[in-house]
Amino acid sequence: MEFRQGEIVLLPFPFDDLTKAKTRPALIVSSNRFNQISRTVI
């Protein structure tokens, strides 16, 4: 999956006890170049 800076994506965020997760929006803040060369997205 390709992510672009400034996009809003929906991701599962786990609860504190890690038994469940809830889908929440997240903003991609890493640069497009970083997203292309890294497997980590910030």
PyMOL Python script that loads the backbone (N, CA, C, O; Angstrom):
from pymol import cmd

cmd.read_pdbstr("""\
ATOM      1  N   MET A   1       0.843  -1.179   0.000  1.00  0.00           N
ATOM      2  CA  MET A   1       0.000   0.000   0.000  1.00  0.00           C
ATOM      3  C   MET A   1       0.889   1.244   0.000  1.00  0.00           C
ATOM      4  O   MET A   1       1.889   1.297   0.716  1.00  0.00           O
ATOM      5  N   GLU A   2       0.528   2.224  -0.791  1.00  0.00           N
ATOM      6  CA  GLU A   2       1.315   3.453  -0.885  1.00  0.00           C
ATOM      7  C   GLU A   2       0.640   4.559  -0.077  1.00  0.00           C
ATOM      8  O   GLU A   2      -0.557   4.810  -0.221  1.00  0.00           O
ATOM      9  N   PHE A   3       1.421   5.212   0.769  1.00  0.00           N
ATOM     10  CA  PHE A   3       0.913   6.318   1.577  1.00  0.00           C
ATOM     11  C   PHE A   3       1.540   7.614   1.096  1.00  0.00           C
ATOM     12  O   PHE A   3       2.703   7.635   0.694  1.00  0.00           O
ATOM     13  N   ARG A   4       0.770   8.695   1.136  1.00  0.00           N
ATOM     14  CA  ARG A   4       1.268  10.002   0.718  1.00  0.00           C
ATOM     15  C   ARG A   4       1.116  10.978   1.882  1.00  0.00           C
ATOM     16  O   ARG A   4       0.160  10.908   2.654  1.00  0.00           O
ATOM     17  N   GLN A   5       2.075  11.882   1.987  1.00  0.00           N
ATOM     18  CA  GLN A   5       2.063  12.878   3.051  1.00  0.00           C
ATOM     19  C   GLN A   5       0.754  13.657   3.012  1.00  0.00           C
ATOM     20  O   GLN A   5       0.303  14.079   1.947  1.00  0.00           O
ATOM     21  N   GLY A   6       0.154  13.840   4.175  1.00  0.00           N
ATOM     22  CA  GLY A   6      -1.080  14.604   4.284  1.00  0.00           C
ATOM     23  C   GLY A   6      -2.342  13.768   4.190  1.00  0.00           C
ATOM     24  O   GLY A   6      -3.432  14.269   4.470  1.00  0.00           O
ATOM     25  N   GLU A   7      -2.220  12.499   3.801  1.00  0.00           N
ATOM     26  CA  GLU A   7      -3.394  11.635   3.711  1.00  0.00           C
ATOM     27  C   GLU A   7      -3.898  11.270   5.099  1.00  0.00           C
ATOM     28  O   GLU A   7      -3.131  11.188   6.058  1.00  0.00           O
ATOM     29  N   ILE A   8      -5.181  11.057   5.180  1.00  0.00           N
ATOM     30  CA  ILE A   8      -5.785  10.533   6.397  1.00  0.00           C
ATOM     31  C   ILE A   8      -6.172   9.093   6.106  1.00  0.00           C
ATOM     32  O   ILE A   8      -6.879   8.808   5.140  1.00  0.00           O
ATOM     33  N   VAL A   9      -5.698   8.187   6.957  1.00  0.00           N
ATOM     34  CA  VAL A   9      -5.965   6.759   6.789  1.00  0.00           C
ATOM     35  C   VAL A   9      -6.662   6.235   8.040  1.00  0.00           C
ATOM     36  O   VAL A   9      -6.554   6.828   9.114  1.00  0.00           O
ATOM     37  N   LEU A  10      -7.366   5.139   7.899  1.00  0.00           N
ATOM     38  CA  LEU A  10      -8.016   4.494   9.036  1.00  0.00           C
ATOM     39  C   LEU A  10      -7.183   3.295   9.461  1.00  0.00           C
ATOM     40  O   LEU A  10      -6.891   2.409   8.657  1.00  0.00           O
ATOM     41  N   LEU A  11      -6.802   3.277  10.745  1.00  0.00           N
ATOM     42  CA  LEU A  11      -5.941   2.226  11.275  1.00  0.00           C
ATOM     43  C   LEU A  11      -6.527   1.649  12.553  1.00  0.00           C
ATOM     44  O   LEU A  11      -7.196   2.358  13.304  1.00  0.00           O
ATOM     45  N   PRO A  12      -6.284   0.370  12.806  1.00  0.00           N
ATOM     46  CA  PRO A  12      -6.732  -0.214  14.079  1.00  0.00           C
ATOM     47  C   PRO A  12      -5.771   0.184  15.203  1.00  0.00           C
ATOM     48  O   PRO A  12      -4.583  -0.132  15.147  1.00  0.00           O
ATOM     49  N   PHE A  13      -6.281   0.869  16.211  1.00  0.00           N
ATOM     50  CA  PHE A  13      -5.492   1.236  17.379  1.00  0.00           C
ATOM     51  C   PHE A  13      -5.931   0.347  18.532  1.00  0.00           C
ATOM     52  O   PHE A  13      -7.110   0.338  18.887  1.00  0.00           O
ATOM     53  N   PRO A  14      -4.997  -0.409  19.129  1.00  0.00           N
ATOM     54  CA  PRO A  14      -5.370  -1.319  20.215  1.00  0.00           C
ATOM     55  C   PRO A  14      -5.677  -0.562  21.504  1.00  0.00           C
ATOM     56  O   PRO A  14      -5.161   0.528  21.751  1.00  0.00           O
ATOM     57  N   PHE A  15      -6.531  -1.176  22.314  1.00  0.00           N
ATOM     58  CA  PHE A  15      -6.794  -0.656  23.646  1.00  0.00           C
ATOM     59  C   PHE A  15      -5.587  -0.951  24.535  1.00  0.00           C
ATOM     60  O   PHE A  15      -4.699  -1.712  24.148  1.00  0.00           O
ATOM     61  N   ASP A  16      -5.554  -0.352  25.720  1.00  0.00           N
ATOM     62  CA  ASP A  16      -4.421  -0.527  26.637  1.00  0.00           C
ATOM     63  C   ASP A  16      -4.112  -1.988  26.938  1.00  0.00           C
ATOM     64  O   ASP A  16      -2.946  -2.375  27.023  1.00  0.00           O
ATOM     65  N   ASP A  17      -5.147  -2.793  27.098  1.00  0.00           N
ATOM     66  CA  ASP A  17      -4.918  -4.199  27.456  1.00  0.00           C
ATOM     67  C   ASP A  17      -4.659  -5.090  26.236  1.00  0.00           C
ATOM     68  O   ASP A  17      -4.462  -6.296  26.383  1.00  0.00           O
ATOM     69  N   LEU A  18      -4.657  -4.507  25.040  1.00  0.00           N
ATOM     70  CA  LEU A  18      -4.342  -5.190  23.776  1.00  0.00           C
ATOM     71  C   LEU A  18      -5.317  -6.303  23.396  1.00  0.00           C
ATOM     72  O   LEU A  18      -5.020  -7.102  22.509  1.00  0.00           O
ATOM     73  N   THR A  19      -6.472  -6.367  24.050  1.00  0.00           N
ATOM     74  CA  THR A  19      -7.439  -7.419  23.725  1.00  0.00           C
ATOM     75  C   THR A  19      -8.314  -7.050  22.537  1.00  0.00           C
ATOM     76  O   THR A  19      -8.819  -7.929  21.839  1.00  0.00           O
ATOM     77  N   LYS A  20      -8.496  -5.765  22.306  1.00  0.00           N
ATOM     78  CA  LYS A  20      -9.337  -5.289  21.210  1.00  0.00           C
ATOM     79  C   LYS A  20      -8.688  -4.068  20.579  1.00  0.00           C
ATOM     80  O   LYS A  20      -7.762  -3.478  21.136  1.00  0.00           O
ATOM     81  N   ALA A  21      -9.189  -3.705  19.414  1.00  0.00           N
ATOM     82  CA  ALA A  21      -8.712  -2.497  18.738  1.00  0.00           C
ATOM     83  C   ALA A  21      -9.908  -1.757  18.168  1.00  0.00           C
ATOM     84  O   ALA A  21     -10.936  -2.361  17.862  1.00  0.00           O
ATOM     85  N   LYS A  22      -9.770  -0.461  18.028  1.00  0.00           N
ATOM     86  CA  LYS A  22     -10.814   0.370  17.447  1.00  0.00           C
ATOM     87  C   LYS A  22     -10.209   1.119  16.267  1.00  0.00           C
ATOM     88  O   LYS A  22      -9.090   1.626  16.358  1.00  0.00           O
ATOM     89  N   THR A  23     -10.935   1.191  15.172  1.00  0.00           N
ATOM     90  CA  THR A  23     -10.452   1.901  13.991  1.00  0.00           C
ATOM     91  C   THR A  23     -10.531   3.402  14.230  1.00  0.00           C
ATOM     92  O   THR A  23     -11.576   3.937  14.602  1.00  0.00           O
ATOM     93  N   ARG A  24      -9.406   4.064  14.009  1.00  0.00           N
ATOM     94  CA  ARG A  24      -9.309   5.512  14.214  1.00  0.00           C
ATOM     95  C   ARG A  24      -8.605   6.152  13.021  1.00  0.00           C
ATOM     96  O   ARG A  24      -7.810   5.496  12.349  1.00  0.00           O
ATOM     97  N   PRO A  25      -8.889   7.431  12.752  1.00  0.00           N
ATOM     98  CA  PRO A  25      -8.169   8.119  11.676  1.00  0.00           C
ATOM     99  C   PRO A  25      -6.753   8.474  12.126  1.00  0.00           C
ATOM    100  O   PRO A  25      -6.507   8.743  13.302  1.00  0.00           O
ATOM    101  N   ALA A  26      -5.831   8.468  11.167  1.00  0.00           N
ATOM    102  CA  ALA A  26      -4.439   8.853  11.426  1.00  0.00           C
ATOM    103  C   ALA A  26      -3.945   9.680  10.243  1.00  0.00           C
ATOM    104  O   ALA A  26      -4.305   9.411   9.097  1.00  0.00           O
ATOM    105  N   LEU A  27      -3.127  10.676  10.524  1.00  0.00           N
ATOM    106  CA  LEU A  27      -2.573  11.560   9.498  1.00  0.00           C
ATOM    107  C   LEU A  27      -1.156  11.122   9.157  1.00  0.00           C
ATOM    108  O   LEU A  27      -0.342  10.916  10.057  1.00  0.00           O
ATOM    109  N   ILE A  28      -0.850  10.977   7.875  1.00  0.00           N
ATOM    110  CA  ILE A  28       0.501  10.639   7.426  1.00  0.00           C
ATOM    111  C   ILE A  28       1.316  11.928   7.400  1.00  0.00           C
ATOM    112  O   ILE A  28       1.008  12.844   6.638  1.00  0.00           O
ATOM    113  N   VAL A  29       2.364  12.000   8.240  1.00  0.00           N
ATOM    114  CA  VAL A  29       3.177  13.221   8.316  1.00  0.00           C
ATOM    115  C   VAL A  29       4.563  13.042   7.702  1.00  0.00           C
ATOM    116  O   VAL A  29       5.243  14.032   7.432  1.00  0.00           O
ATOM    117  N   SER A  30       4.992  11.808   7.477  1.00  0.00           N
ATOM    118  CA  SER A  30       6.311  11.593   6.861  1.00  0.00           C
ATOM    119  C   SER A  30       6.274  12.001   5.392  1.00  0.00           C
ATOM    120  O   SER A  30       5.226  11.958   4.747  1.00  0.00           O
ATOM    121  N   SER A  31       7.443  12.400   4.874  1.00  0.00           N
ATOM    122  CA  SER A  31       7.515  12.875   3.488  1.00  0.00           C
ATOM    123  C   SER A  31       7.266  11.734   2.506  1.00  0.00           C
ATOM    124  O   SER A  31       7.455  10.563   2.837  1.00  0.00           O
ATOM    125  N   ASN A  32       6.844  12.087   1.307  1.00  0.00           N
ATOM    126  CA  ASN A  32       6.588  11.080   0.280  1.00  0.00           C
ATOM    127  C   ASN A  32       7.854  10.295  -0.037  1.00  0.00           C
ATOM    128  O   ASN A  32       7.789   9.083  -0.244  1.00  0.00           O
ATOM    129  N   ARG A  33       8.995  10.958  -0.079  1.00  0.00           N
ATOM    130  CA  ARG A  33      10.266  10.274  -0.360  1.00  0.00           C
ATOM    131  C   ARG A  33      10.566   9.245   0.727  1.00  0.00           C
ATOM    132  O   ARG A  33      10.939   8.111   0.427  1.00  0.00           O
ATOM    133  N   PHE A  34      10.404   9.640   1.981  1.00  0.00           N
ATOM    134  CA  PHE A  34      10.632   8.715   3.098  1.00  0.00           C
ATOM    135  C   PHE A  34       9.691   7.523   2.995  1.00  0.00           C
ATOM    136  O   PHE A  34      10.100   6.386   3.232  1.00  0.00           O
ATOM    137  N   ASN A  35       8.445   7.772   2.647  1.00  0.00           N
ATOM    138  CA  ASN A  35       7.464   6.693   2.535  1.00  0.00           C
ATOM    139  C   ASN A  35       7.835   5.711   1.426  1.00  0.00           C
ATOM    140  O   ASN A  35       7.534   4.522   1.528  1.00  0.00           O
ATOM    141  N   GLN A  36       8.484   6.195   0.373  1.00  0.00           N
ATOM    142  CA  GLN A  36       8.881   5.326  -0.741  1.00  0.00           C
ATOM    143  C   GLN A  36      10.048   4.414  -0.382  1.00  0.00           C
ATOM    144  O   GLN A  36      10.101   3.269  -0.831  1.00  0.00           O
ATOM    145  N   ILE A  37      10.983   4.913   0.425  1.00  0.00           N
ATOM    146  CA  ILE A  37      12.196   4.138   0.698  1.00  0.00           C
ATOM    147  C   ILE A  37      12.152   3.386   2.024  1.00  0.00           C
ATOM    148  O   ILE A  37      13.043   2.582   2.298  1.00  0.00           O
ATOM    149  N   SER A  38      11.153   3.624   2.838  1.00  0.00           N
ATOM    150  CA  SER A  38      11.087   3.007   4.157  1.00  0.00           C
ATOM    151  C   SER A  38       9.822   2.171   4.303  1.00  0.00           C
ATOM    152  O   SER A  38       8.802   2.442   3.669  1.00  0.00           O
ATOM    153  N   ARG A  39       9.908   1.169   5.135  1.00  0.00           N
ATOM    154  CA  ARG A  39       8.719   0.373   5.458  1.00  0.00           C
ATOM    155  C   ARG A  39       7.978   0.972   6.656  1.00  0.00           C
ATOM    156  O   ARG A  39       6.929   0.468   7.057  1.00  0.00           O
ATOM    157  N   THR A  40       8.523   2.040   7.220  1.00  0.00           N
ATOM    158  CA  THR A  40       7.918   2.723   8.354  1.00  0.00           C
ATOM    159  C   THR A  40       7.260   4.004   7.866  1.00  0.00           C
ATOM    160  O   THR A  40       7.862   4.772   7.116  1.00  0.00           O
ATOM    161  N   VAL A  41       6.037   4.228   8.287  1.00  0.00           N
ATOM    162  CA  VAL A  41       5.317   5.455   7.940  1.00  0.00           C
ATOM    163  C   VAL A  41       5.022   6.188   9.234  1.00  0.00           C
ATOM    164  O   VAL A  41       4.581   5.583  10.212  1.00  0.00           O
ATOM    165  N   ILE A  42       5.265   7.490   9.240  1.00  0.00           N
ATOM    166  CA  ILE A  42       5.038   8.305  10.437  1.00  0.00           C
ATOM    167  C   ILE A  42       3.871   9.233  10.172  1.00  0.00           C
ATOM    168  O   ILE A  42       3.495  10.017  11.044  1.00  0.00           O
TER     169      ILE A  42
END
""", "prot")
cmd.dss("prot")
cmd.show_as("cartoon", "prot")
cmd.util.cbc("prot")
cmd.orient("prot")
